[in-house]
Amino acid sequence: MKLNPEERVYVPFRGPFDPCPPLPYRTYVVPVNQYIVFQPTDLPQFSPADALKHGTLWPALYSPYNSRNRKGE
């Protein structure tokens, strides 16, 4: 399984009397903006058309969304 750099993995706690089937691991995404505490000067920018496609003006803040419902497509 290939993960993006913003995705983290952990093993959930499994109690001895847990009636649910155990999950091997869970994942969560840490947004890119958590690593940039202030806006640096002269940050590269997308063109206006590309910024609308990506949802942000700055490539450093772009994080693609991969839906888990469309794995095979």
N, CA, C and O atoms as a MOPAC input file, in Angstrom:
PM7 MOZYME 1SCF
protein

 N      0.84800 1    -1.17300 1     0.00000 1
 C      0.00000 1     0.00000 1     0.00000 1
 C      0.89600 1     1.23800 1     0.00000 1
 O      1.76700 1     1.38100 1     0.85800 1
 N      0.67600 1     2.13300 1    -0.96700 1
 C      1.46700 1     3.35600 1    -1.08100 1
 C      0.72100 1     4.49600 1    -0.39400 1
 O     -0.43500 1     4.77500 1    -0.71100 1
 N      1.39600 1     5.15100 1     0.54800 1
 C      0.79200 1     6.24800 1     1.28600 1
 C      1.38900 1     7.56600 1     0.83400 1
 O      2.55000 1     7.62500 1     0.43000 1
 N      0.59900 1     8.61800 1     0.90400 1
 C      1.15500 1     9.93200 1     0.62600 1
 C      1.86500 1    10.43600 1     1.87700 1
 O      1.61000 1     9.91700 1     2.96400 1
 N      2.74800 1    11.43000 1     1.76400 1
 C      3.52800 1    11.86800 1     2.92400 1
 C      2.69700 1    12.44100 1     4.07000 1
 O      3.15600 1    12.46100 1     5.21200 1
 N      1.48200 1    12.90700 1     3.78200 1
 C      0.64700 1    13.47600 1     4.84700 1
 C     -0.13800 1    12.41000 1     5.60200 1
 O     -0.75900 1    12.71900 1     6.61900 1
 N     -0.12600 1    11.16500 1     5.13400 1
 C     -0.94000 1    10.12300 1     5.75000 1
 C     -0.14400 1     9.39900 1     6.83300 1
 O      1.01100 1     9.02500 1     6.62500 1
 N     -0.77200 1     9.20900 1     7.98400 1
 C     -0.15000 1     8.52700 1     9.11200 1
 C     -0.92700 1     7.24400 1     9.40300 1
 O     -2.12300 1     7.15700 1     9.12500 1
 N     -0.24400 1     6.26300 1     9.95900 1
 C     -0.84300 1     4.96100 1    10.25700 1
 C     -0.62600 1     4.64300 1    11.73100 1
 O      0.43600 1     4.92500 1    12.28500 1
 N     -1.64000 1     4.05300 1    12.36100 1
 C     -1.48600 1     3.58300 1    13.73300 1
 C     -2.26800 1     2.29000 1    13.92100 1
 O     -3.19900 1     1.99800 1    13.17000 1
 N     -1.88300 1     1.53000 1    14.92000 1
 C     -2.56900 1     0.28000 1    15.25800 1
 C     -3.51100 1     0.58300 1    16.41600 1
 O     -3.05800 1     1.00600 1    17.48000 1
 N     -4.82100 1     0.37400 1    16.22900 1
 C     -5.75900 1     0.67700 1    17.31700 1
 C     -5.65200 1    -0.34200 1    18.46000 1
 O     -5.20800 1    -1.47400 1    18.27200 1
 N     -6.07100 1     0.10000 1    19.64100 1
 C     -6.06500 1    -0.77400 1    20.81200 1
 C     -7.08300 1    -1.88800 1    20.62600 1
 O     -8.20100 1    -1.64800 1    20.16900 1
 N     -6.69400 1    -3.09900 1    20.97900 1
 C     -7.59900 1    -4.24400 1    20.92400 1
 C     -7.74400 1    -4.80500 1    22.33300 1
 O     -6.80800 1    -5.38900 1    22.88000 1
 N     -8.92500 1    -4.62100 1    22.91300 1
 C     -9.17600 1    -5.12500 1    24.26000 1
 C     -9.39500 1    -6.62800 1    24.24700 1
 O     -9.80000 1    -7.17400 1    23.22100 1
 N     -9.14200 1    -7.30200 1    25.34100 1
 C     -9.30900 1    -8.76200 1    25.38800 1
 C    -10.77800 1    -9.19500 1    25.26100 1
 O    -11.05600 1   -10.32500 1    24.85900 1
 N    -11.71200 1    -8.30600 1    25.60000 1
 C    -13.13100 1    -8.66000 1    25.52500 1
 C    -13.86900 1    -7.85900 1    24.46200 1
 O    -15.09000 1    -7.71500 1    24.52700 1
 N    -13.14900 1    -7.34800 1    23.49900 1
 C    -13.75900 1    -6.54200 1    22.43200 1
 C    -14.56400 1    -7.46400 1    21.51200 1
 O    -13.99300 1    -8.39000 1    20.93400 1
 N    -15.88800 1    -7.23500 1    21.36000 1
 C    -16.71000 1    -8.11900 1    20.53100 1
 C    -16.55100 1    -7.87500 1    19.02400 1
 O    -16.96300 1    -8.70800 1    18.21600 1
 N    -15.96500 1    -6.75200 1    18.65000 1
 C    -15.82200 1    -6.42700 1    17.23300 1
 C    -14.58000 1    -7.10100 1    16.64700 1
 O    -13.60400 1    -7.33300 1    17.36100 1
 N    -14.61400 1    -7.41300 1    15.35400 1
 C    -13.41200 1    -7.97700 1    14.74400 1
 C    -12.28800 1    -6.93700 1    14.76200 1
 O    -12.54400 1    -5.75500 1    14.53500 1
 N    -11.07300 1    -7.35000 1    15.02400 1
 C     -9.96900 1    -6.39500 1    15.14900 1
 C     -9.60700 1    -5.75900 1    13.81200 1
 O     -9.64300 1    -6.40900 1    12.76800 1
 N     -9.26100 1    -4.48500 1    13.86500 1
 C     -8.77500 1    -3.77400 1    12.69000 1
 C     -7.24700 1    -3.81900 1    12.71100 1
 O     -6.64300 1    -3.53000 1    13.74400 1
 N     -6.61600 1    -4.17100 1    11.60500 1
 C     -5.15700 1    -4.26300 1    11.62300 1
 C     -4.48300 1    -2.90300 1    11.78400 1
 O     -3.45200 1    -2.79200 1    12.44800 1
 N     -5.06600 1    -1.86400 1    11.17400 1
 C     -4.49500 1    -0.52000 1    11.27100 1
 C     -5.54600 1     0.50800 1    10.87700 1
 O     -6.55100 1     0.16700 1    10.25400 1
 N     -5.31500 1     1.75400 1    11.23800 1
 C     -6.16500 1     2.88000 1    10.84300 1
 C     -5.24600 1     3.96000 1    10.29600 1
 O     -4.07200 1     4.02500 1    10.65800 1
 N     -5.77500 1     4.79700 1     9.43400 1
 C     -4.98600 1     5.88700 1     8.86800 1
 C     -5.70700 1     7.21400 1     9.08400 1
 O     -6.92700 1     7.26600 1     9.24000 1
 N     -4.92000 1     8.27400 1     9.08900 1
 C     -5.47100 1     9.62600 1     9.15100 1
 C     -4.52500 1    10.54400 1     8.39700 1
 O     -3.35200 1    10.22000 1     8.21100 1
 N     -5.03200 1    11.68600 1     7.96600 1
 C     -4.24800 1    12.63100 1     7.18100 1
 C     -3.95700 1    13.86500 1     8.02200 1
 O     -4.85200 1    14.44900 1     8.63200 1
 N     -2.68800 1    14.24800 1     8.03900 1
 C     -2.27500 1    15.48800 1     8.70500 1
 C     -2.19400 1    16.55100 1     7.61200 1
 O     -1.37800 1    16.41500 1     6.70100 1
 N     -3.00900 1    17.60200 1     7.67000 1
 C     -3.00900 1    18.61700 1     6.62200 1
 C     -1.64500 1    19.30200 1     6.49800 1
 O     -0.93900 1    19.49300 1     7.48800 1
 N     -1.29800 1    19.65900 1     5.28800 1
 C     -0.01600 1    20.29200 1     5.00900 1
 C      0.12300 1    21.60800 1     5.75600 1
 O      1.22500 1    21.96500 1     6.17300 1
 N     -0.97300 1    22.33700 1     5.93200 1
 C     -0.88500 1    23.64200 1     6.57600 1
 C     -0.48300 1    23.54600 1     8.04500 1
 O     -0.21500 1    24.57800 1     8.66100 1
 N     -0.43100 1    22.35100 1     8.62900 1
 C      0.02100 1    22.19000 1    10.00800 1
 C      1.53600 1    22.36300 1    10.13700 1
 O      2.05000 1    22.57900 1    11.23500 1
 N      2.24700 1    22.26700 1     9.01000 1
 C      3.70100 1    22.36900 1     9.03100 1
 C      4.19700 1    23.78000 1     8.70500 1
 O      5.36100 1    24.09300 1     8.95400 1
 N      3.34400 1    24.62300 1     8.16100 1
 C      3.72300 1    25.99100 1     7.82000 1
 C      3.05500 1    26.90300 1     8.84900 1
 O      1.84700 1    27.13400 1     8.79100 1
 N      3.84300 1    27.41700 1     9.78700 1
 C      3.25700 1    28.18500 1    10.88400 1
 C      2.98000 1    29.64000 1    10.50900 1
 O      2.11800 1    30.27500 1    11.11600 1
 N      3.69400 1    30.17500 1     9.52500 1
 C      3.42000 1    31.51700 1     9.02500 1
 C      3.70100 1    31.52300 1     7.53300 1
 O      4.39100 1    30.64100 1     7.02200 1
 N      3.17100 1    32.51100 1     6.84000 1
 C      3.31600 1    32.55400 1     5.38700 1
 C      4.67000 1    33.16300 1     5.02000 1
 O      4.89100 1    34.35500 1     5.23200 1
 N      5.57600 1    32.35000 1     4.47000 1
 C      6.87000 1    32.88300 1     4.06700 1
 C      6.72600 1    33.83300 1     2.87100 1
 O      5.77900 1    33.72200 1     2.09300 1
 N      7.65500 1    34.74700 1     2.73700 1
 C      7.63700 1    35.64500 1     1.58100 1
 C      8.13000 1    34.89700 1     0.35300 1
 O      8.88300 1    33.93000 1     0.46200 1
 N      7.70400 1    35.34800 1    -0.80100 1
 C      8.10800 1    34.78600 1    -2.09800 1
 C      7.80700 1    33.29900 1    -2.24600 1
 O      8.58800 1    32.56200 1    -2.84800 1
 N      6.69000 1    32.86100 1    -1.70600 1
 C      6.26900 1    31.47100 1    -1.88400 1
 C      5.80600 1    31.29800 1    -3.33000 1
 O      5.07100 1    32.15200 1    -3.82700 1
 N      6.20600 1    30.22600 1    -4.02800 1
 C      5.73800 1    30.02400 1    -5.40600 1
 C      4.21400 1    29.94200 1    -5.44800 1
 O      3.57600 1    29.48900 1    -4.49900 1
 N      3.64000 1    30.39400 1    -6.57800 1
 C      2.18600 1    30.39800 1    -6.72200 1
 C      1.77600 1    29.70100 1    -8.00900 1
 O      2.50000 1    29.71600 1    -9.00400 1
 N      0.58500 1    29.08300 1    -7.96500 1
 C     -0.03400 1    28.54400 1    -9.17400 1
 C     -0.54700 1    29.70300 1   -10.01600 1
 O     -0.74400 1    30.80600 1    -9.50600 1
 N     -0.76300 1    29.45700 1   -11.29300 1
 C     -1.46700 1    30.43900 1   -12.11600 1
 C     -2.91500 1    30.47900 1   -11.62500 1
 O     -3.35600 1    29.54100 1   -10.96200 1
 N     -3.66900 1    31.54600 1   -11.93400 1
 C     -5.06000 1    31.61000 1   -11.44200 1
 C     -5.91000 1    30.40500 1   -11.86100 1
 O     -6.70100 1    29.90600 1   -11.06000 1
 N     -5.75800 1    29.93200 1   -13.09800 1
 C     -6.54400 1    28.77800 1   -13.55300 1
 C     -6.14700 1    27.51300 1   -12.79200 1
 O     -7.01100 1    26.73700 1   -12.38300 1
 N     -4.84700 1    27.30600 1   -12.60200 1
 C     -4.38800 1    26.13400 1   -11.85600 1
 C     -4.78300 1    26.22700 1   -10.38200 1
 O     -5.08600 1    25.21100 1    -9.75600 1
 N     -4.78100 1    27.43300 1    -9.82900 1
 C     -5.17100 1    27.61000 1    -8.43400 1
 C     -6.62800 1    27.19500 1    -8.23000 1
 O     -6.96200 1    26.59900 1    -7.20600 1
 N     -7.48900 1    27.50100 1    -9.18300 1
 C     -8.89100 1    27.08200 1    -9.06800 1
 C     -9.00900 1    25.56400 1    -9.16500 1
 O     -9.84600 1    24.97300 1    -8.48300 1
 N     -8.19500 1    24.92700 1    -9.99000 1
 C     -8.23600 1    23.45900 1   -10.12100 1
 C     -7.72300 1    22.77100 1    -8.86200 1
 O     -8.26800 1    21.75000 1    -8.44400 1
 N     -6.67300 1    23.32800 1    -8.25700 1
 C     -6.05500 1    22.70400 1    -7.09100 1
 C     -6.69800 1    23.13200 1    -5.77100 1
 O     -6.52700 1    22.45300 1    -4.75800 1
 N     -7.42500 1    24.23300 1    -5.76600 1
 C     -8.07900 1    24.68500 1    -4.54900 1
 C     -7.20000 1    25.51900 1    -3.64100 1
 O     -7.59600 1    25.83400 1    -2.51900 1
 N     -6.02800 1    25.87700 1    -4.10100 1
 C     -5.13200 1    26.72200 1    -3.32400 1
 C     -4.21700 1    27.48500 1    -4.27400 1
 O     -3.95100 1    27.03500 1    -5.38800 1
 N     -3.75000 1    28.61800 1    -3.83400 1
 C     -2.85600 1    29.43200 1    -4.64700 1
 C     -1.41600 1    28.94300 1    -4.56400 1
 O     -0.63900 1    29.14000 1    -5.49900 1
 N     -1.05400 1    28.30500 1    -3.45100 1
 C      0.33600 1    27.92500 1    -3.22900 1
 C      0.53600 1    26.42300 1    -3.37400 1
 O     -0.16500 1    25.64700 1    -2.72400 1
 N      1.47700 1    25.99600 1    -4.21300 1
 C      1.75400 1    24.55700 1    -4.35700 1
 C      2.19900 1    23.89200 1    -3.04700 1
 O      1.95800 1    22.70000 1    -2.85900 1
 N      2.83600 1    24.63100 1    -2.15000 1
 C      3.27400 1    24.04500 1    -0.88200 1
 C      2.09400 1    23.62300 1    -0.01400 1
 O      2.24800 1    22.75700 1     0.84700 1
 N      0.91100 1    24.22100 1    -0.22200 1
 C     -0.27400 1    23.87300 1     0.56600 1
 C     -1.20400 1    22.90200 1    -0.14900 1
 O     -2.26100 1    22.55600 1     0.37800 1
 N     -0.81800 1    22.46100 1    -1.34600 1
 C     -1.66900 1    21.53800 1    -2.10300 1
 C     -1.49800 1    20.12200 1    -1.57400 1
 O     -0.37700 1    19.63400 1    -1.42700 1
 N     -2.60300 1    19.47500 1    -1.29200 1
 C     -2.62000 1    18.08600 1    -0.85100 1
 C     -3.72300 1    17.36700 1    -1.61500 1
 O     -4.89900 1    17.66700 1    -1.40900 1
 N     -3.37900 1    16.42800 1    -2.49100 1
 C     -4.41500 1    15.75300 1    -3.27800 1
 C     -5.31300 1    14.88500 1    -2.39900 1
 O     -4.86700 1    14.32700 1    -1.39600 1
 N     -6.56000 1    14.78000 1    -2.78300 1
 C     -7.51900 1    13.94100 1    -2.07300 1
 C     -7.75100 1    12.68000 1    -2.87500 1
 O     -8.14900 1    12.74700 1    -4.03800 1
 N     -7.51100 1    11.54200 1    -2.27400 1
 C     -7.75000 1    10.25400 1    -2.91400 1
 C     -8.89500 1     9.56500 1    -2.19400 1
 O     -8.75600 1     9.16400 1    -1.03800 1
 N    -10.02500 1     9.42800 1    -2.87100 1
 C    -11.19000 1     8.81900 1    -2.26900 1
 C    -10.97000 1     7.31500 1    -2.09200 1
 O    -10.45600 1     6.64800 1    -2.99000 1
 N    -11.35400 1     6.79600 1    -0.95200 1
 C    -11.22700 1     5.35800 1    -0.69800 1
 C    -12.34000 1     4.57900 1    -1.36600 1
 O    -12.24900 1     3.35700 1    -1.48300 1
 N    -13.39300 1     5.25800 1    -1.80900 1
 C    -14.51300 1     4.58300 1    -2.45500 1
 C    -14.20900 1     4.23900 1    -3.91200 1
 O    -14.90000 1     3.40700 1    -4.49900 1
 N    -13.21000 1     4.84800 1    -4.49400 1
 C    -12.89700 1     4.63700 1    -5.91200 1
 C    -11.51500 1     4.02200 1    -6.06700 1
 O    -10.70700 1     4.52200 1    -6.84900 1
 N    -11.22700 1     2.95500 1    -5.34400 1
 C     -9.89900 1     2.34300 1    -5.36400 1
 C     -9.54600 1     1.76800 1    -6.72600 1
 O     -8.41200 1     1.92100 1    -7.17800 1
 N    -10.47000 1     1.12400 1    -7.37500 1
 C    -10.17300 1     0.43400 1    -8.63300 1
 C    -10.23000 1     1.29500 1    -9.86200 1
 O     -9.87000 1     0.83500 1   -10.94600 1
 N    -10.66500 1     2.52300 1    -9.73600 1
 C    -10.83700 1     3.37200 1   -10.92700 1
 C     -9.62900 1     4.22300 1   -11.19200 1
 O     -9.61400 1     4.99100 1   -12.15400 1

